[in-house]
Amino acid sequence: MADYPPIADHGLIGDLQTAALVTTDGSIDWFCCPRFDSPSVFAALLDQERGGYFRARATGAGVTSRQLYFPDTAILITRFMTEDGVGEVVDFMPPAGKQPTANHRILRMMRCVRGRIDFEVDIAPRFDYGRQEHETQLVELGAVFVTDDLTLTLHAVREPGDERLAQVRVDGGDIHIDYAMSAGQVRGLVLESAADGPPREIGIAEFTGMFEDATTFWREWLSKSTYTGRWREMLQRSAITLKLMTYAPTGALVAAPTAGLPEQVGGERNWDYRYTWVRDASFSVYALLGMGFTEEAAEFCAWLRDRVQEKTTGKGGPLNIMYRVDGSSDLVEESLEHLEGYRGSRPVRIGNGASDQRQMDIFGEALDSIYFADQHGIELGHSGWIALRGIVDWLTDNWDLPGEGIWETRGGQKDFTYGRVMSWVAFDRAIRMAAEHGRPGAVDRWTNSRDTIYNQVMQRGWNEKVGAFVQHYDDTVLDSSMLRMATVGMITPNDPMWLSTLDAMESELVVDSLVYRYNPAASPDGLAGDEGTFSLCTFNYVDALARAGRLEEARLIFEKMLTYANHVGLYSEEIGSTGEQLGNFPQAFTHLALIDAAITLNAALDQAKAEGRHTAMNVAAARREEDAAAD
């Protein structure tokens, strides 16, 4: 089996319509074009032999590499140190704008910082997940890779007429370039889809201008953040990551830019996350507004409003659980049998068969985010309210239907407690909006449904033997999705039943501060194998502890969790038993939960300080202030 890099050994670049992963060895081993959910051009991440890659790395004795983001941007720098010199590869994609386009550019600048350094570049595209052949045309100023569906153009970046540094050859449709460079020399390549002309020579000054434009874009965008609390740098990196995973033409947020990365290496839990989940994207409204990014929150709310007004009539009701970034719902699942999968993790799936599942919680998440946005000045118009009212009326007649649950289990439909909790949220938020804006609706029926659900959850969702709210009725399985029960206001954070639930989860689902979604052995989910701890749930646990006043625990767990980020601050879906990142990468859900947990915990710590509560942290801080004053 080929030597695959750890999932965490990647940085992310993108242009707000698609994205690419870059390894610490300088290889782009994942890139789909022209959209996040389009077929791949480079997919060595899922098959080193058949997937394709765009590699730019230093060669020579004793090569080591480091990777970082250019401060406050999505521009990635991979630094190479050798015995003879130091070099850098700078990678970025200029923002593609808010109109859908097939034109995208990957810019790679190579420069020698000190001494002498040799760079080796390999461009080996494998179109349509490696299923489509291509023709390569090498010309004086670059190259063209041609298929029936997509053409990529390679432009050379250099000073006019200077060819002394590079040696180029073609091998079986792939292009290999060797650069020999000394201190101060710069060269680069631009790989462009749907170019409006043949390859051209791009001067260093023009390339530098594109770098400066990209820097300005990201820094101006980040300057809109209003968050000034603790862990600001991590929150800003998470915000940039979420922006990179947002499809600018519609405002839709993909769950992750990748497909097929395993939750268990060698196992079958390998899903395609390049779509927009109503649940995940709804949570983004809290994170975005919490940091002051009102434009992005409004754009997603507009996308969600359009989905609400479509009134889908699928198996799950009037709202699908996920869509493509353009709002379409064709997500037929298939397996790419010709790909071996990341470290042999098969099958490699594209599309997502869970798209037509019934997950009753999504209605509450959608209504909750719409209500939260409404409270922040992003109001719902008349047609939007009429459509929303129709969904709530449907829910009035169907809230007690069983479903597959938030984790998209494939073990049959059940009465998931979390689904009931979020149905309660849907009714509660609809009632509030109707009252606050004087909107017409069947408020009496909605209120009856809300109250009936509340009583049902307290009676059947609570298991006296376990001393906790459980995954589904008439069972004893714990589920960390219930951590949001206090967050959404169905129970107060200091209620004895809730504190008992937190204790039960700590005993069964928490291992060294990391939190499992549930125990697959105790609750068969229709899939073979196991999985790692779920990073979203760990951050939700921090949020729940902070709300319950357990600030010491919350802060320690949050700080521990920050150590599991990769070298540039990114998180995948899960963390394995040895600390490795697992699942699709980076995952929006995790970064959203990080922001939410930080905002909640920061506010709770500030309040504790203002009230003079003597936590160990406050006492230590006070002693430091006393010592400083004494000096």
Residue pairs with C-beta under 8 A, 6 or more apart in sequence:
1 340
1 343
1 344
2 48
2 49
3 48
4 45
4 48
4 342
4 343
5 23
5 24
5 25
5 27
5 29
6 580
6 581
7 261
7 342
7 572
7 580
7 581
7 582
7 583
7 585
8 566
8 567
8 570
8 572
8 580
8 581
8 585
9 23
9 24
9 25
9 566
9 567
10 21
10 22
10 23
10 24
10 29
10 30
10 566
10 570
10 585
11 21
11 22
11 24
11 67
11 69
11 76
11 78
11 91
11 568
11 570
12 19
12 20
12 21
12 22
12 74
12 76
12 241
12 244
12 257
12 570
12 586
13 19
13 20
13 22
13 74
13 75
13 76
13 91
13 92
13 93
13 106
13 244
14 20
14 74
14 93
14 244
14 245
14 257
15 93
15 94
15 95
15 96
15 104
15 105
16 95
16 96
16 97
16 243
16 244
16 246
16 247
16 248
17 34
17 35
17 36
17 96
17 100
17 101
17 104
17 247
17 248
17 249
18 31
18 32
18 33
18 34
18 35
18 36
18 38
18 93
18 96
18 104
18 257
19 31
19 32
19 36
19 93
19 244
19 245
19 257
20 28
20 30
20 31
20 42
20 91
20 93
20 106
21 28
21 29
21 30
21 31
21 45
21 257
21 258
21 585
22 28
22 67
22 76
22 78
22 91
23 29
24 65
24 66
24 67
24 78
24 567
25 55
25 57
25 65
25 78
26 55
26 56
26 57
26 58
26 65
26 78
26 80
26 89
27 44
27 53
27 54
27 55
27 56
27 57
28 42
28 53
28 54
28 55
28 91
28 106
29 42
29 43
29 44
29 45
29 51
29 53
30 40
30 42
30 43
30 44
30 45
30 46
30 257
30 258
31 40
31 41
31 42
31 54
31 106
32 38
32 39
32 40
32 41
32 257
32 274
33 39
33 41
33 102
33 104
33 150
33 152
33 193
34 100
34 101
34 102
34 103
34 104
34 150
34 193
34 194
35 100
35 247
35 325
35 326
36 245
36 247
36 254
36 257
36 274
36 325
37 254
37 274
37 275
37 324
37 325
39 127
39 128
39 129
40 51
40 52
40 126
40 128
40 129
40 130
41 52
41 125
41 126
41 127
41 150
41 152
42 51
42 52
42 53
42 54
42 125
42 126
43 51
43 52
43 126
43 129
43 130
43 339
44 51
44 52
44 53
45 51
45 258
45 261
45 342
46 259
46 260
46 261
46 336
46 339
46 340
46 341
46 342
46 348
47 130
47 338
47 339
47 340
47 341
47 348
49 340
50 126
50 130
50 338
50 339
50 340
51 126
51 129
51 130
51 339
52 124
52 125
52 126
52 127
52 130
53 122
53 124
54 106
54 108
54 122
54 123
54 124
54 125
54 191
55 120
55 121
55 122
55 123
55 124
56 89
56 108
56 110
56 119
56 120
56 121
56 189
57 63
57 65
57 80
57 89
57 119
57 120
58 65
58 80
58 82
58 87
58 117
58 118
58 119
58 120
59 82
59 118
59 119
59 120
60 82
60 83
60 84
60 117
60 118
61 82
61 83
61 84
62 81
62 82
62 83
63 80
63 81
63 82
64 80
64 81
65 78
65 79
65 80
65 81
66 78
66 79
66 81
66 567
67 76
67 77
67 78
67 79
67 567
67 568
68 76
68 77
68 79
68 567
68 568
69 75
69 76
69 77
69 237
69 240
69 568
69 569
70 76
70 77
70 90
70 215
72 218
72 219
72 222
72 236
73 92
73 214
73 215
73 218
73 219
73 240
74 92
74 214
74 218
74 240
74 243
74 244
75 90
75 91
75 92
75 211
75 214
75 215
75 218
76 90
76 91
76 92
76 568
77 88
77 89
77 90
77 91
78 88
78 89
78 91
79 86
79 87
79 88
79 113
80 86
80 87
80 88
80 89
80 117
82 115
82 117
84 115
84 116
84 117
85 112
85 113
85 114
85 115
85 116
85 117
85 182
85 183
86 112
86 113
86 114
86 115
86 117
87 110
87 111
87 112
87 113
87 117
87 119
87 181
88 109
88 110
88 111
88 113
89 108
89 109
89 110
89 119
90 107
90 108
90 109
90 110
90 111
90 211
91 106
91 107
91 108
91 109
92 107
92 211
92 214
93 104
93 105
93 106
93 107
93 214
94 105
94 107
94 210
94 213
94 214
95 214
95 217
95 248
96 103
96 104
96 248
97 248
98 248
98 249
99 249
100 249
100 326
101 194
102 150
102 193
102 194
103 192
103 193
103 194
103 195
103 196
104 192
104 193
104 194
105 190
105 191
105 192
105 193
106 190
106 191
106 192
107 188
107 189
107 190
107 207
107 210
107 211
108 188
108 189
108 190
108 191
109 157
109 186
109 187
109 188
109 207
109 211
110 119
110 121
110 179
110 181
110 186
110 187
110 188
111 181
111 184
111 185
111 186
111 187
112 181
112 182
112 183
112 184
112 185
112 186
113 183
114 183
115 182
115 183
116 180
116 181
116 182
116 183
117 181
118 178
118 179
118 180
118 181
119 178
119 179
119 181
119 187
120 176
120 177
120 178
120 179
121 175
121 176
121 177
121 178
121 179
121 189
122 174
122 175
122 176
123 143
123 145
123 154
123 174
123 175
123 176
123 177
123 189
123 191
124 173
124 174
124 175
125 134
125 145
125 152
127 133
127 134
127 145
127 147
127 149
127 150
128 147
128 149
129 336
129 339
129 350
130 336
130 338
130 339
131 336
131 338
132 147
132 148
132 149
133 147
134 145
134 146
134 147
134 173
135 145
135 146
135 147
135 173
136 143
136 144
136 145
136 146
136 170
136 173
136 174
136 175
137 143
137 144
137 146
138 168
138 170
138 175
139 198
139 199
141 155
141 156
141 198
141 199
141 200
141 201
142 153
142 154
142 155
142 156
142 198
142 199
142 200
143 153
143 154
143 170
143 175
143 199
144 151
144 152
144 153
144 154
144 198
144 199
145 151
145 152
145 153
145 154
145 173
150 193
150 194
151 193
151 194
151 195
152 191
152 192
152 193
153 191
153 192
153 193
153 195
153 198
153 199
154 175
154 189
154 190
154 191
154 192
154 199
155 189
155 190
155 191
155 192
155 199
155 200
155 201
155 202
156 166
156 187
156 188
156 189
156 199
156 201
156 202
157 186
157 187
157 188
157 189
157 190
157 201
157 202
157 203
157 204
157 207
158 165
158 166
158 187
158 188
158 201
158 202
158 203
158 204
159 203
159 204
160 201
160 203
165 179
165 180
165 181
165 185
165 187
166 177
166 178
166 179
166 187
167 177
167 178
168 175
168 176
168 177
169 175
169 176
170 176
177 189
179 187
181 187
186 204
188 202
188 204
188 207
190 202
190 207
218 240
221 243
222 236
222 239
222 240
224 292
224 293
224 295
225 235
225 236
225 239
225 291
225 292
225 293
226 291
226 292
227 235
227 236
227 290
227 291
227 292
227 599
229 598
229 599
229 602
229 603
229 606
230 598
230 601
230 602
230 605
231 558
231 562
231 598
231 602
233 569
234 562
234 565
234 569
234 594
234 598
235 291
235 594
235 595
235 598
237 568
237 569
237 570
238 287
238 569
238 591
238 592
238 594
238 595
239 287
239 288
239 291
239 293
239 595
241 569
241 570
241 586
241 588
241 591
242 253
242 284
242 287
242 288
242 588
242 591
242 592
243 296
244 257
245 253
245 254
245 256
245 257
245 586
245 588
246 252
246 253
246 254
246 296
246 300
247 253
247 254
247 276
247 325
247 326
249 325
249 326
250 299
250 303
250 325
250 326
250 327
251 296
251 298
251 299
251 300
251 302
251 303
252 276
252 281
252 300
252 303
252 323
252 325
252 326
252 327
253 276
253 280
253 281
253 284
253 300
253 588
254 273
254 274
254 275
254 276
254 325
254 588
255 273
255 274
255 275
255 276
255 277
255 280
255 322
255 584
255 587
255 588
255 589
256 273
256 274
256 572
256 573
256 583
256 584
256 585
256 586
256 587
256 588
257 273
257 274
257 584
257 586
258 273
258 274
258 584
258 585
259 271
259 272
259 273
259 274
259 348
259 349
259 350
259 584
260 270
260 271
260 272
260 336
260 339
260 341
260 342
260 345
260 348
260 349
260 350
260 584
261 270
261 342
261 345
261 572
261 573
261 582
261 583
261 584
261 585
262 269
262 270
262 341
262 342
262 343
262 345
262 582
262 583
263 269
263 270
263 529
263 531
263 532
263 573
263 574
263 582
263 583
264 345
264 529
264 530
264 531
264 532
264 582
265 342
265 343
265 344
265 345
265 576
265 582
266 343
266 344
266 345
267 345
267 528
267 529
267 530
268 345
268 346
268 347
268 527
268 528
268 529
269 527
269 529
269 531
270 341
270 342
270 345
270 346
270 347
270 348
270 349
271 349
271 352
271 354
271 584
272 333
272 349
272 350
272 351
272 352
273 573
273 584
273 587
275 322
275 323
275 324
275 325
275 331
275 352
275 355
276 303
276 322
276 323
276 324
276 325
277 321
277 322
278 304
278 307
278 319
278 320
278 321
278 322
278 323
278 362
278 365
278 366
279 321
279 359
279 361
279 362
279 365
279 406
280 588
280 589
280 592
281 300
281 303
281 304
281 588
282 304
282 362
282 365
282 366
282 368
282 369
283 365
283 369
283 589
283 592
283 593
283 596
284 296
284 297
284 300
284 369
284 588
284 592
285 297
285 300
285 301
285 369
285 372
285 373
286 369
286 372
286 592
286 596
287 591
287 592
287 595
287 596
288 294
288 296
288 297
288 300
289 297
289 372
289 373
289 376
290 595
290 596
290 599
291 595
291 599
294 376
294 377
294 378
297 373
297 376
297 378
298 373
298 378
301 369
301 370
301 373
301 378
303 327
304 366
304 369
304 370
305 370
305 380
305 384
305 387
306 327
307 319
307 320
307 323
307 327
308 318
308 319
308 366
308 384
308 387
308 388
308 391
309 383
309 384
309 387
310 327
311 318
311 387
311 390
311 391
312 318
312 319
312 320
312 329
314 320
314 329
314 356
315 356
315 357
315 358
316 356
316 357
316 358
316 359
316 362
316 403
317 358
317 363
317 391
317 394
317 395
317 398
318 390
318 391
318 394
319 362
319 363
319 366
319 391
320 329
320 355
320 356
321 354
321 355
321 357
321 359
321 362
321 408
322 329
322 331
322 352
322 354
322 355
323 329
323 331
324 330
324 331
329 355
331 351
331 352
331 353
331 355
332 351
332 353
333 349
333 350
333 351
333 352
333 353
334 349
334 350
334 351
335 346
335 347
335 348
335 349
336 347
336 348
336 349
336 350
337 347
339 346
339 348
340 346
341 347
341 348
354 404
354 408
354 410
357 403
357 404
357 408
358 401
358 402
358 403
358 404
358 413
359 403
359 404
359 405
359 406
359 408
359 419
360 399
360 401
360 403
360 416
360 419
360 420
360 422
360 423
361 403
361 405
361 406
361 416
361 418
361 419
361 421
361 422
361 423
361 481
362 422
363 391
363 392
363 395
363 422
363 423
363 426
364 421
364 422
364 423
364 424
364 425
364 426
364 429
364 488
365 422
365 425
366 391
366 426
367 388
367 392
367 425
367 426
367 429
367 430
368 422
368 425
368 426
368 429
368 488
370 380
370 388
370 429
370 433
371 429
371 432
371 433
374 380
374 433
374 436
379 437
380 388
380 433
385 433
385 437
385 439
388 430
389 430
389 439
389 440
389 441
389 442
392 426
392 427
392 430
392 441
392 442
392 446
393 442
393 445
395 423
395 426
395 427
395 449
396 427
396 442
396 445
396 446
396 449
399 420
399 423
399 427
399 449
399 453
400 415
401 413
402 413
402 414
402 415
402 416
403 413
403 414
403 416
403 419
404 410
404 412
404 413
405 414
405 416
405 418
405 419
405 471
405 472
405 481
406 416
406 418
406 419
406 481
407 481
407 517
407 518
407 525
409 523
409 525
409 526
409 527
410 525
410 526
410 527
411 523
411 524
411 525
411 526
411 527
412 526
414 472
414 473
415 460
415 472
415 473
415 474
416 471
416 472
416 479
417 457
417 460
417 461
417 469
417 470
417 471
417 472
417 473
417 479
417 482
418 471
418 479
418 481
418 482
418 484
420 453
420 456
420 457
420 461
421 453
421 457
421 461
421 482
421 484
421 485
421 488
421 490
422 488
423 449
423 453
424 450
424 453
424 454
424 457
424 490
425 488
425 489
425 490
427 446
427 447
427 449
427 450
427 453
428 450
428 489
430 441
430 446
431 443
431 446
431 447
431 450
433 439
434 440
434 441
434 443
434 446
435 443
454 490
457 469
457 490
458 497
460 473
460 474
461 469
461 470
461 473
462 468
462 469
462 470
462 497
463 469
463 470
463 475
463 476
465 476
466 476
466 478
466 504
467 500
467 501
467 503
467 504
468 478
468 482
468 500
468 501
468 503
468 504
468 505
469 482
469 485
469 497
469 501
470 476
470 477
470 478
470 479
470 482
471 477
471 478
471 479
471 481
471 482
471 518
471 523
472 479
475 523
476 522
477 518
477 519
477 522
477 523
478 504
478 505
478 508
478 509
478 518
478 519
479 517
479 518
479 523
480 505
480 509
480 515
480 516
480 517
480 518
480 534
480 537
480 540
480 541
481 517
481 537
482 501
482 505
483 505
483 537
483 540
483 541
483 543
483 544
484 540
484 544
485 491
485 498
485 501
486 492
486 493
486 495
486 498
486 544
486 547
486 548
487 540
487 543
487 544
487 547
491 497
491 498
492 498
493 544
493 547
493 548
493 549
494 548
494 549
498 548
499 548
502 544
502 545
502 548
502 550
505 515
505 541
508 519
509 515
509 516
509 517
509 518
509 519
509 537
510 516
510 541
511 533
512 560
513 538
513 556
513 557
513 560
513 561
514 533
514 538
514 561
514 564
514 575
515 533
515 534
515 537
515 538
515 540
515 541
516 531
516 533
516 534
516 537
517 531
517 534
517 537
518 525
520 527
520 530
520 531
531 574
531 582
532 574
532 575
532 576
532 577
532 580
532 582
532 583
533 574
533 575
533 576
534 573
534 574
535 561
535 564
535 571
535 572
535 573
535 574
535 575
535 587
535 589
535 590
535 593
536 573
536 587
536 589
536 590
536 592
536 593
538 557
538 561
538 575
539 558
539 561
539 590
539 593
539 594
539 596
539 597
540 593
540 597
541 557
542 554
542 557
542 558
542 561
542 597
542 600
542 601
543 554
543 593
543 596
543 597
543 600
543 601
545 551
545 553
545 554
545 557
546 554
546 597
546 600
546 601
546 604
547 600
547 604
549 604
551 601
551 604
551 605
551 608
551 615
551 617
552 615
552 616
552 617
554 601
554 604
555 601
555 605
555 617
558 597
558 598
558 601
561 594
564 571
564 575
564 579
564 581
565 571
566 581
570 585
570 586
571 581
571 585
571 586
571 587
571 590
571 591
571 594
572 581
572 582
572 583
572 584
572 585
572 586
572 587
572 590
573 582
573 583
573 584
573 585
573 587
573 589
573 590
574 581
574 582
574 583
575 581
575 582
576 582
605 617
608 615
608 618
609 618
612 618
